[in-house]
Amino acid sequence: MNPRPVYDFGGMTDPRVGFVSRLTDGDLRILGAAADIDLPEKLRERLVAEPAEIDRLLADERVVSALFAGEFDAAISPWLVFGVAVHHAAADLQDASFVTERVLGAGRLPVFDVGPLRELVSTPERRMYLVGLLVSFTRVAGGVRWVRTPRGMRRRRWSELDPFHLAELVDEVASWQRPALLRRMGDVALFLVGAYPQATSSLKVEPQRLVRLARSAGLDPGGAYELTQGSEGMVGLLEVAGARWYREAATGTLGAVLEEFAERFPTARRFLSQITDRYLHRIDTDWLPRPA
């Protein structure tokens, strides 16, 4: 399986220009209402010429209301919806003195440490990476593969959303494919612990698969098992492993961004939980998967 690429526009000097290229005419009409520009192509040209304008429009209250108030328009692309969710949440953090966060086993509590969240989304590169990460999970690959076991060849169902399956591929892919696979493993870990912490916390897995995942992240299997026995269950392991996968994958045009997410993985998890609670669970579509 080839890991699905996330938001990466190669040599573009500003990732916001790449984001604009993904917007549909319907997306641009919603943004155009806030920019007083009726023609989609005219707005597209303006946003390409002035990338900073996309930040303002994505955080505009009129755009947020158009997307999330009342019945959701399924014709709107996930690029716009997730772009608005990330940028509006980032704008709200500028004046916030605290945020309400989910704490496993304790419901929701106020947390006053807002500074790291502001810093995480202070650059367009990191904001757009989060947008692309969310969009990449609107279609999750899966299927059946044959694996060799002590009892012979067996069919095994797999999903791109299963980090334990992806860990099985680390030793199978060519060396040039390894960074992309590790990057996707980091994406999966961040998505699971940020968007679905309750379901992820209670995941159970065979010891052999746990050992393989630990080794793919350079962790001692015994230490990895101990992480799963903490109060956060599997979330604790994936948070540590995800940061290590991002660090190992930090090459090429996305290297600096991946290094930042490796260093700030718990903060990225907090931010993703914020936008999941505030926006994504309000979207009445089947875009995002629901892990068992």
Phi, psi and omega per residue, in radians:
M1 nan 2.314 3.061
N2 -1.542 2.195 3.134
P3 -1.084 2.374 -3.120
R4 -1.189 2.220 3.119
P5 -1.195 2.575 3.066
V6 -1.797 -2.843 -3.012
Y7 -1.089 1.871 -3.107
D8 -2.660 1.943 -3.127
F9 -1.920 0.593 2.985
G10 0.974 -2.140 -3.026
G11 -1.496 0.154 3.127
M12 -1.057 2.385 -3.081
T13 -1.269 -0.429 -3.122
D14 -2.380 2.086 -3.106
P15 -1.106 -0.337 3.121
R16 -1.167 -0.510 3.079
V17 -1.144 -0.732 3.073
G18 -1.102 -0.666 3.101
F19 -1.057 -0.777 -3.135
V20 -1.046 -0.628 -3.117
S21 -1.152 -0.334 3.133
R22 -1.559 -0.210 -3.076
L23 -1.310 2.446 3.097
T24 -1.503 2.973 3.076
D25 -1.075 -0.635 3.091
G26 -1.098 -0.713 3.079
D27 -1.050 -0.797 -3.063
L28 -1.197 -0.497 3.089
R29 -1.174 -0.678 3.101
I30 -1.147 -0.777 3.108
L31 -1.168 -0.627 -3.109
G32 -1.120 -0.528 3.112
A33 -1.108 -0.564 3.111
A34 -1.472 -0.350 -3.124
A35 -1.752 0.003 -3.096
D36 1.020 0.680 3.087
I37 -2.220 2.063 -3.038
D38 -1.432 -0.609 -3.022
L39 -1.539 2.140 -3.127
P40 -0.977 -0.766 -3.091
E41 -1.169 -0.585 3.090
K42 -1.149 -0.713 3.108
L43 -1.180 -0.700 3.134
R44 -1.031 -0.775 3.119
E45 -1.063 -0.718 -3.133
R46 -1.141 -0.736 -3.099
L47 -1.204 -0.589 3.075
V48 -1.173 -0.666 -3.140
A49 -1.315 -0.528 -3.112
E50 -2.264 1.343 -3.058
P51 -1.009 -0.523 -3.131
A52 -1.109 -0.401 3.141
E53 -1.138 -0.494 3.137
I54 -1.139 -0.577 3.108
D55 -1.093 -0.774 -3.118
R56 -1.130 -0.764 -3.079
L57 -1.206 -0.696 -3.118
L58 -1.165 -0.437 3.119
A59 -1.664 -0.033 -3.065
D60 -1.172 2.325 -3.112
E61 -1.076 -0.555 3.129
R62 -1.163 -0.631 3.101
V63 -1.223 -0.731 3.114
V64 -1.043 -0.772 3.140
S65 -1.127 -0.681 -3.133
A66 -1.109 -0.557 -3.095
L67 -1.540 -0.719 -2.926
F68 -1.918 -0.110 3.107
A69 -1.656 2.184 3.141
G70 1.396 -2.741 -3.060
E71 -1.265 2.320 -3.116
F72 -1.331 2.351 -3.139
D73 -1.500 1.899 -3.076
A74 -1.165 -0.228 3.138
A75 -1.316 -0.269 3.133
I76 -1.328 2.462 -3.078
S77 -1.379 2.692 3.077
P78 -1.114 -0.411 3.109
W79 -1.067 -0.748 3.128
L80 -1.230 -0.793 -3.081
V81 -1.069 -0.841 -3.119
F82 -1.271 -0.533 3.060
G83 -1.110 -0.747 3.107
V84 -1.155 -0.752 -3.128
A85 -1.034 -0.810 -3.117
V86 -1.172 -0.813 -3.030
H87 -1.319 -0.606 3.097
H88 -1.204 -0.705 3.084
A89 -1.113 -0.700 3.112
A90 -1.109 -0.704 3.122
A91 -1.152 -0.685 3.132
D92 -1.099 -0.526 -3.118
L93 -1.166 -0.411 -3.070
Q94 -1.080 -0.562 -3.116
D95 -1.932 0.041 -3.073
A96 -1.381 2.375 3.046
S97 -1.659 -0.295 3.061
F98 -2.780 2.862 3.031
V99 -2.262 2.688 3.080
T100 -1.685 2.169 -3.057
E101 -2.181 2.623 3.035
R102 -1.301 2.323 3.059
V103 -2.148 2.086 -3.065
L104 -0.992 2.207 3.118
G105 1.467 -0.066 -3.089
A106 -2.336 0.230 3.131
G107 1.241 -2.356 -3.128
R108 -2.037 2.382 -3.101
L109 -2.310 2.615 3.048
P110 -1.290 2.365 3.123
V111 -2.189 2.197 -3.029
F112 -1.643 -0.062 -3.124
D113 -1.498 1.378 -3.051
V114 -1.608 -0.402 -3.067
G115 -0.906 -0.859 3.138
P116 -1.051 -0.577 3.110
L117 -1.177 -0.753 3.105
R118 -1.042 -0.792 -3.094
E119 -1.133 -0.662 -3.121
L120 -0.998 -0.762 -3.046
V121 -1.810 0.501 -3.104
S122 -1.466 -0.155 -3.132
T123 -2.095 2.566 3.105
P124 -1.093 -0.534 -3.133
E125 -1.099 -0.775 -3.121
R126 -1.305 -0.636 3.093
R127 -1.103 -0.800 -3.098
M128 -1.228 -0.517 3.063
Y129 -1.117 -0.725 3.109
L130 -1.116 -0.682 3.091
V131 -1.059 -0.861 -3.119
G132 -1.125 -0.626 3.089
L133 -1.030 -0.819 -3.134
L134 -1.134 -0.749 3.128
V135 -1.078 -0.639 -3.079
S136 -1.123 -0.345 -3.139
F137 -1.647 0.110 3.074
T138 -1.287 -0.317 3.037
R139 -2.378 1.903 -3.093
V140 -1.830 2.182 3.140
A141 -1.266 2.689 3.109
G142 -2.995 3.020 -3.134
G143 2.850 -2.593 -3.121
V144 -2.257 2.393 3.042
R145 -2.329 2.720 3.107
W146 -1.643 2.320 3.125
V147 -2.221 2.601 3.112
R148 -1.522 2.243 3.127
T149 -2.220 2.936 3.079
P150 -0.990 -0.362 3.138
R151 -1.763 0.271 3.134
G152 1.807 -2.970 -3.121
M153 -1.299 2.348 -3.127
R154 -2.320 2.548 3.030
R155 -1.384 2.380 3.099
R156 -2.376 2.212 3.068
R157 -1.289 2.505 -3.132
W158 -2.394 2.749 3.092
S159 -2.454 2.487 3.079
E160 -1.095 -0.326 3.138
L161 -1.486 0.058 -3.110
D162 -1.787 1.787 -3.109
P163 -1.127 -0.440 3.133
F164 -1.250 -0.605 3.034
H165 -1.180 -0.792 -3.136
L166 -1.045 -0.627 3.123
A167 -1.102 -0.501 3.110
E168 -1.193 -0.375 -3.081
L169 -1.546 -0.220 -3.016
V170 -1.012 -0.712 -3.131
D171 -1.492 -0.074 -3.106
E172 -1.691 -0.489 -3.059
V173 -1.424 2.774 3.073
A174 -1.173 2.757 -3.070
S175 -1.039 -0.593 -3.110
W176 -1.295 -0.313 3.098
Q177 -1.544 -0.278 -3.015
R178 -1.051 -0.792 3.138
P179 -1.022 -0.715 3.139
A180 -1.144 -0.679 3.121
L181 -1.158 -0.775 3.133
L182 -1.128 -0.635 3.089
R183 -1.090 -0.754 3.140
R184 -1.156 -0.618 3.085
M185 -1.110 -0.679 3.057
G186 -1.121 -0.704 3.089
D187 -1.052 -0.814 -3.115
V188 -1.083 -0.772 3.140
A189 -1.063 -0.796 -3.127
L190 -1.133 -0.734 -3.138
F191 -1.095 -0.784 -3.101
L192 -1.155 -0.818 -3.074
V193 -1.315 -0.432 -3.136
G194 -1.540 -0.754 -3.051
A195 -1.589 -0.549 -3.063
Y196 -2.358 1.005 -3.068
P197 -1.103 -0.646 -3.102
Q198 -1.121 -0.857 3.131
A199 -1.128 -0.680 -3.117
T200 -1.195 -0.673 -3.103
S201 -1.003 -0.617 -3.042
S202 -1.644 0.102 3.136
L203 -1.045 2.411 3.052
K204 -2.031 2.537 -3.079
V205 -2.550 2.667 3.111
E206 -1.129 2.514 -3.126
P207 -0.957 -0.686 -3.110
Q208 -1.094 -0.696 3.132
R209 -1.246 -0.588 3.082
L210 -1.123 -0.729 3.122
V211 -1.091 -0.755 -3.125
R212 -1.120 -0.715 3.107
L213 -1.127 -0.759 -3.140
A214 -1.029 -0.787 -3.116
R215 -1.158 -0.593 3.117
S216 -1.126 -0.426 3.130
A217 -1.763 0.093 -3.122
G218 1.233 0.503 -3.131
L219 -1.807 2.579 2.994
D220 -1.192 2.232 -3.116
P221 -0.955 -0.663 3.112
G222 -1.126 -0.730 3.105
G223 -1.161 -0.633 3.102
A224 -1.112 -0.733 3.118
Y225 -1.097 -0.714 3.119
E226 -1.060 -0.649 3.105
L227 -1.078 -0.647 -3.132
T228 -1.256 -0.267 -3.132
Q229 -1.591 -0.016 3.109
G230 -1.346 -3.086 -3.058
S231 -1.140 -0.394 -3.105
E232 -1.718 0.015 3.081
G233 1.044 -2.339 -3.080
M234 -1.150 -0.395 3.086
V235 -1.022 -0.708 -3.128
G236 -1.059 -0.736 3.125
L237 -1.203 -0.799 -3.083
L238 -1.177 -0.506 3.096
E239 -1.161 -0.733 3.115
V240 -1.247 -0.806 -3.112
A241 -1.140 -0.709 -3.120
G242 -1.045 -0.723 3.111
A243 -1.104 -0.693 3.132
R244 -1.188 -0.685 3.116
W245 -1.122 -0.751 3.100
Y246 -1.064 -0.739 -3.102
R247 -1.110 -0.724 -3.140
E248 -1.204 -0.478 -3.093
A249 -1.559 -0.021 -2.989
A250 -1.309 1.309 3.087
T251 -2.315 2.925 3.035
G252 1.211 -2.717 -3.026
T253 -1.173 -0.417 -3.132
L254 -1.694 0.087 -3.042
G255 -0.957 -0.825 -3.096
A256 -1.137 -0.699 3.140
V257 -1.139 -0.765 -3.129
L258 -1.145 -0.636 3.070
E259 -1.071 -0.736 3.137
E260 -1.108 -0.749 3.134
F261 -1.211 -0.553 3.060
A262 -1.109 -0.733 -3.126
E263 -1.275 -0.513 -3.022
R264 -2.018 0.507 -3.031
F265 -0.990 -0.812 3.108
P266 -1.061 -0.621 3.108
T267 -1.201 -0.706 3.093
A268 -1.089 -0.661 3.065
R269 -1.070 -0.756 -3.139
R270 -1.076 -0.773 -3.111
F271 -1.157 -0.750 3.140
L272 -1.094 -0.638 3.081
S273 -1.127 -0.640 3.116
Q274 -1.069 -0.881 -3.068
I275 -1.302 -0.469 3.067
T276 -1.128 -0.829 -3.127
D277 -1.151 -0.709 -3.000
R278 -1.447 -0.527 -2.997
Y279 -2.219 -0.915 -2.900
L280 -1.173 -0.596 3.116
H281 -1.306 -0.093 3.099
R282 -1.643 -0.058 -3.099
I283 -1.569 2.060 -3.099
D284 -1.568 1.166 3.063
T285 -2.384 3.047 3.078
D286 -1.840 0.498 -3.105
W287 -1.065 -0.933 -3.029
L288 -1.588 2.458 -3.131
P289 -1.253 2.780 3.080
R290 -2.051 1.687 -3.093
P291 -1.115 2.570 3.141
A292 -1.203 nan nan
